Amino acid sequence: MIGVTLERWAAWSPGREGARAWQDWCARPVPLEEGGVPDARFLPPLLRRRCSPIARMMLTAAFECCDEEQRSHIGMVFASRHGNINESVGLFERLARREPLSPTRFSHTVHNAQAGLFSIAAANRFGSSSISAREETFACGFLEALTFLERDPNRPVLLVVGDAPLSDTFAPLVEEARCAYALALLLSNGPGPRIGFELASGAGDAVSPPWPDAAEFLRWHLSGAARLALGTGVRTWVWQKVEGSDG
């Protein structure tokens, strides 16, 4: 089992924009809402106008999760199952109507757009990774963050996970919680209660919550439970509090 320290966290979803709101949700969870986008006033106006809804959500969580002096010196992993696919659908529809495309909008439909925007806004020139792994996106993003720490043990890593509701074009094709959310975790090898992480075979006691895995992880982290298992199928991703951690 690999161990890591969770130094800080921050999350955003419609109607939940602070630690107290998320603590209340974790105590009495309900499905997350679909509509709403943060204003992201911390971004320069020109950059903010170029952000898609998911970019605003993920950057809001990311900036809240780390201090100003940290933002330019951390590794970055951005994980999203769908990324900017809604913006891509809009471009395809314009192509079908033979309408001109916006080069700026096209440049922000790539999957690493959020990582690039954070790098610009935070003046961060260190490495980043952008992950998409279907229903296992959160777990694979967590694993990717651990590989960053393995390569550079003294540099904290910011893991940012988020998604926006799929457009009606693709929504019927995917079974998942339809909601808007972002979660940021600042992970390190520093002192403090550790979280163990491992991959197990088989479904075992894994849960499949009615909200994103990232939100279930946060709910577990803030609870008194010692173990969390997520997965549906041949793999189970397991997190465990160690060294007397109480969340």
C-alpha positions in Angstrom: 0.0 0.0 0.0 1.3 3.4 -1.0 1.1 6.2 1.5 0.5 9.9 0.9 -0.4 13.0 3.0 -3.5 15.0 2.0 -2.5 18.6 3.0 -5.5 20.5 1.8 -8.6 20.1 -0.2 -11.2 22.4 -1.9 -14.3 21.6 -3.8 -17.0 23.4 -5.9 -20.5 22.4 -7.0 -23.6 24.5 -7.5 -24.7 25.8 -4.1 -21.5 24.5 -2.3 -18.7 26.9 -2.4 -16.9 26.5 0.9 -15.6 24.0 3.4 -18.6 24.3 5.7 -21.0 23.7 2.9 -19.1 20.6 1.9 -18.9 19.3 5.5 -22.6 19.7 5.8 -23.1 17.8 2.5 -20.7 15.0 3.6 -22.8 14.6 6.8 -26.1 14.5 4.8 -25.2 13.7 1.2 -27.7 14.2 -1.6 -27.1 14.1 -5.4 -25.2 17.1 -6.7 -26.9 19.6 -8.9 -26.4 20.2 -12.6 -26.7 23.9 -13.2 -24.3 26.7 -12.3 -20.8 27.9 -12.9 -18.5 29.8 -10.5 -17.7 33.4 -11.4 -13.9 32.8 -11.0 -13.2 36.5 -10.3 -9.7 35.6 -9.2 -8.7 35.1 -12.9 -7.8 38.1 -15.1 -10.8 39.1 -17.2 -9.3 38.2 -20.5 -8.4 34.7 -19.3 -11.7 34.2 -17.5 -13.6 34.9 -20.7 -11.7 32.2 -22.5 -12.6 29.6 -19.8 -15.3 26.9 -20.5 -17.7 26.0 -17.6 -15.5 23.1 -16.6 -12.4 25.2 -16.6 -14.0 27.7 -14.3 -15.0 24.9 -11.9 -11.6 23.2 -11.9 -9.6 26.4 -11.6 -11.8 27.6 -8.7 -11.1 24.5 -6.7 -7.5 24.5 -7.7 -6.8 28.1 -6.6 -8.7 27.6 -3.3 -6.7 24.5 -2.5 -3.2 26.0 -2.5 -1.6 29.3 -1.4 -0.4 31.9 -3.8 3.3 31.0 -3.2 2.6 27.3 -3.7 0.8 27.6 -7.1 3.8 28.2 -9.2 5.9 25.4 -7.6 3.7 22.3 -7.6 3.2 19.5 -10.0 -0.3 19.3 -11.5 -2.7 16.4 -12.5 -6.0 17.4 -14.0 -8.5 14.5 -14.4 -11.8 14.7 -16.1 -13.9 12.0 -17.7 -15.4 14.2 -20.4 -13.3 17.3 -20.4 -14.5 20.0 -22.9 -16.5 17.6 -25.0 -19.6 19.9 -24.8 -17.6 22.6 -26.5 -16.4 20.2 -29.1 -20.0 19.2 -29.8 -20.8 22.9 -30.4 -18.0 23.1 -32.9 -19.2 20.0 -34.8 -22.7 21.5 -35.0 -21.3 24.7 -36.5 -19.3 22.6 -39.0 -22.5 20.8 -40.0 -24.2 24.1 -40.6 -21.1 25.3 -42.6 -20.6 28.2 -40.1 -17.1 29.6 -39.3 -15.3 28.3 -36.2 -13.6 30.3 -33.5 -9.9 29.5 -33.3 -9.9 30.4 -29.6 -12.8 28.2 -28.8 -11.2 25.3 -30.7 -7.9 25.8 -28.8 -9.8 25.2 -25.6 -11.5 22.0 -26.5 -8.3 19.9 -26.0 -8.2 17.7 -22.9 -5.3 19.5 -21.3 -6.9 22.9 -21.6 -7.5 23.2 -17.8 -3.9 22.3 -17.0 -2.7 24.9 -19.5 -5.0 27.6 -18.2 -3.8 26.9 -14.6 -0.2 27.0 -15.7 -0.8 30.5 -17.3 -2.8 31.9 -14.4 -0.4 30.6 -11.7 2.8 31.1 -13.7 3.6 27.5 -13.1 6.2 26.0 -15.5 6.5 22.6 -13.9 5.1 19.4 -15.4 1.4 18.5 -15.6 -0.7 15.6 -16.7 -4.3 15.4 -18.0 -6.1 12.1 -17.3 -9.3 10.6 -18.7 -10.2 7.0 -17.7 -13.9 6.6 -18.0 -15.6 5.7 -14.7 -12.1 5.2 -13.1 -10.9 8.8 -13.8 -10.7 9.9 -10.2 -8.7 6.8 -9.1 -6.4 6.9 -12.1 -5.8 10.6 -11.5 -4.9 9.8 -7.9 -2.5 7.2 -9.1 -1.0 9.6 -11.6 -0.4 12.1 -8.7 1.5 9.4 -6.8 3.8 8.9 -9.8 4.6 12.6 -9.7 5.5 12.3 -6.0 7.6 9.2 -6.8 9.6 11.1 -9.3 10.0 14.3 -7.2 9.3 13.4 -3.5 9.8 16.9 -2.3 7.4 18.7 -4.6 3.7 18.6 -3.6 1.2 17.6 -6.4 -2.2 19.3 -7.0 -4.8 16.8 -8.2 -7.9 18.4 -9.7 -10.9 16.3 -10.7 -14.1 17.7 -12.3 -16.8 17.3 -14.9 -19.8 19.2 -16.3 -23.0 17.5 -17.3 -22.8 16.0 -20.7 -24.7 17.7 -23.5 -28.0 16.0 -24.6 -26.1 14.6 -27.6 -24.1 12.2 -25.5 -25.8 12.1 -22.1 -28.1 9.1 -23.0 -25.0 7.0 -23.9 -23.3 7.2 -20.4 -24.6 5.9 -17.1 -23.3 8.3 -14.5 -24.4 11.0 -12.0 -25.4 14.1 -14.1 -23.9 17.0 -12.1 -21.3 19.8 -12.1 -18.4 19.6 -9.7 -14.7 20.0 -9.1 -12.5 18.7 -6.3 -8.8 19.7 -5.7 -6.5 17.7 -3.4 -3.0 18.9 -2.4 -0.9 15.7 -1.9 2.6 15.5 -0.6 5.1 13.3 1.3 5.1 15.7 4.2 4.3 15.1 7.8 0.8 14.4 9.0 -1.8 11.6 8.9 -1.3 9.4 5.9 -3.7 7.9 3.4 -2.8 4.5 2.0 -3.8 3.6 -1.6 -3.8 0.3 -3.4 -5.4 -1.5 -6.3 -7.2 -4.8 -5.4 -8.7 -7.4 -7.7 -12.4 -8.1 -7.8 -15.3 -5.9 -6.8 -15.2 -6.9 -3.1 -16.8 -4.4 -0.9 -16.6 -1.6 -3.4 -19.3 1.0 -3.5 -20.9 2.8 -6.5 -22.3 6.1 -5.1 -25.0 8.2 -6.7 -22.5 11.1 -7.1 -19.0 11.2 -8.5 -16.2 9.1 -7.0 -14.3 12.3 -6.1 -17.2 13.5 -4.0 -17.4 10.1 -2.3 -13.7 10.3 -1.5 -14.2 13.6 0.1 -17.2 12.3 2.1 -15.0 9.4 3.3 -12.0 11.7 4.1 -14.2 13.9 6.4 -15.9 10.9 8.1 -14.7 8.5 10.8 -14.5 5.6 8.4 -11.1 3.9 8.1 -11.5 2.4 4.6 -13.0 3.3 1.2 -13.3 1.0 -1.8 -14.5 2.2 -5.1 -14.9 0.3 -8.3 -17.3 -1.7 -10.5 -15.9 -4.7 -12.1 -12.6 -6.5 -12.0 -10.7 -3.7 -10.2 -11.2 -2.1 -6.8 -9.4 1.0 -5.7 -8.8 1.2 -2.0 -8.0 4.1 0.3 -7.2 3.6 4.0 -6.5 6.0 6.8 -3.2 5.0 8.6 -1.2 6.2 11.6 -4.3 7.1 13.5 -5.7 9.5 11.0 -9.2 10.7 11.8 -9.9 12.7 8.6 
